[in-house]
């Protein structure tokens, strides 16, 4: 399939949410461990709880459009995650959903629109800048890399690999950063040397998206 | 992990079930979404006061629901802020039509969830104002951090503002009073041990047998500085002087402007303590420190306040805002005026604080 023909279907989005739930369950302990030295040791537990709530809400919206599904996922996160992660990830999915309201499938460019809207929502309510040691440090370069890879003519799967690589680098780049937002900011210098848990969960979510699209692509 | 629990994931639910059975004359408990509310709510003609936050700080906040204090409390998971649907349902349940004041501790998650809740409640026609408590002097800087955390002053604000609501203050006046309590209160805490979140099963941080952590928050998060353990007098002096000598603290907070109908940035400044100030001295156990040690801290605090010319006009000593089983303490000094003293003395009847009725 050529680069312009591959789309993201509603089923891909559902599969992405389901696979993310599995990945976050697997990584719950890991994320919570990352959150212990610089946070309050609950990020993995909270994200796992949130995506289990999404799983319980999915059957009610599975036959709806992508926007509705993502908005429902966001609402499930807002009402179950708590902490800062609830409003931040909830807003990410809700704003992403609003950006693609009514659509049953997305072009690659519309996927960029979706992710970009989610990122903008996170920045709006979290007010974090690049370099503050937050999820924004993984999301921003990832969305940028996806946009650029598509503009450079890469196909969707390749572009999603570029996105995932950028998210991974962004996540790793948080290690030497001094936290300026959230609970880690109270540690000052002591936040240096730790990988940000929020950037890590953001990376895992984007990596899962790449894997879902890649595996469908491979099976076609 | 050794805890008196059944399953880690059932801790908050079973705690709430126990509270509902233990204090039926004072409170009712709503499940899914979870909140504790006054048995006689909504109280006609009275503004409702709602607070909330992560669980694990008991008796705060659920233990402060009742006449003279809170109308509802929204508990999150342990050390995790509650979600907007909890505050929304609580607001709908306790609002008498006079509006609702949210008292919010300044933690990123709490602030975001309470702001979302306030927006949702306003969409349903309920008047809501949010006031932040940010009194932890261990956080020096507001520019490069999320700002000072809300700690001990929260308990005092809930008592004083709750009493004022009982007397019929309107929403705007209660918000002003709550802001006044906040800018006049300063706190600092320390830990001798870490604490274990039930769902995690391991201590949040490790402290050596001869170490202590100064400037901790209330979520088992590490503090500013780790040092060799000192005597109670030395620790008390360290905390008390950090509070008393704290310079003016300036920051920008978000509040809802009812006239403009939007969130606005508000500049606040805490005036430093000065000789002649009347204060409430609050010595609090982080949960694991026994009552026998708190008067030892108070004794030294009293001496330091006298030396600095601060007159202790009221005190509170005990376990009021905790961090699970953590050993350690926090000190809060609240500058009082006649209005605040009078409201502090007003009757209160809750599971966690009770006098005069």
Boltz contact constraints between the chains, C-beta under 6 A:
constraints:
  - contact:
      token1: [A, 32]
      token2: [B, 200]
      max_distance: 6.0
  - contact:
      token1: [A, 36]
      token2: [B, 204]
      max_distance: 6.0
  - contact:
      token1: [A, 40]
      token2: [B, 79]
      max_distance: 6.0
  - contact:
      token1: [A, 40]
      token2: [B, 219]
      max_distance: 6.0
  - contact:
      token1: [A, 40]
      token2: [B, 221]
      max_distance: 6.0
  - contact:
      token1: [A, 41]
      token2: [B, 197]
      max_distance: 6.0
  - contact:
      token1: [A, 41]
      token2: [B, 200]
      max_distance: 6.0
  - contact:
      token1: [A, 41]
      token2: [B, 204]
      max_distance: 6.0
  - contact:
      token1: [A, 42]
      token2: [B, 79]
      max_distance: 6.0
  - contact:
      token1: [A, 42]
      token2: [B, 80]
      max_distance: 6.0
  - contact:
      token1: [A, 45]
      token2: [B, 199]
      max_distance: 6.0
  - contact:
      token1: [A, 46]
      token2: [B, 80]
      max_distance: 6.0
  - contact:
      token1: [A, 79]
      token2: [B, 83]
      max_distance: 6.0
  - contact:
      token1: [A, 79]
      token2: [B, 85]
      max_distance: 6.0
  - contact:
      token1: [A, 82]
      token2: [B, 76]
      max_distance: 6.0
  - contact:
      token1: [A, 82]
      token2: [B, 77]
      max_distance: 6.0
  - contact:
      token1: [A, 82]
      token2: [B, 80]
      max_distance: 6.0
  - contact:
      token1: [A, 82]
      token2: [B, 81]
      max_distance: 6.0
  - contact:
      token1: [A, 82]
      token2: [B, 83]
      max_distance: 6.0
  - contact:
      token1: [A, 83]
      token2: [B, 80]
      max_distance: 6.0
  - contact:
      token1: [A, 83]
      token2: [B, 81]
      max_distance: 6.0
  - contact:
      token1: [A, 83]
      token2: [B, 109]
      max_distance: 6.0
  - contact:
      token1: [A, 84]
      token2: [B, 108]
      max_distance: 6.0
  - contact:
      token1: [A, 84]
      token2: [B, 109]
      max_distance: 6.0
  - contact:
      token1: [A, 84]
      token2: [B, 112]
      max_distance: 6.0
  - contact:
      token1: [A, 86]
      token2: [B, 83]
      max_distance: 6.0
  - contact:
      token1: [A, 87]
      token2: [B, 112]
      max_distance: 6.0
  - contact:
      token1: [A, 87]
      token2: [B, 113]
      max_distance: 6.0
  - contact:
      token1: [A, 87]
      token2: [B, 116]
      max_distance: 6.0
  - contact:
      token1: [A, 180]
      token2: [B, 144]
      max_distance: 6.0
  - contact:
      token1: [A, 182]
      token2: [B, 108]
      max_distance: 6.0
  - contact:
      token1: [A, 182]
      token2: [B, 146]
      max_distance: 6.0
  - contact:
      token1: [A, 183]
      token2: [B, 221]
      max_distance: 6.0
  - contact:
      token1: [A, 185]
      token2: [B, 145]
      max_distance: 6.0
  - contact:
      token1: [A, 185]
      token2: [B, 146]
      max_distance: 6.0
  - contact:
      token1: [A, 186]
      token2: [B, 139]
      max_distance: 6.0
  - contact:
      token1: [A, 186]
      token2: [B, 145]
      max_distance: 6.0
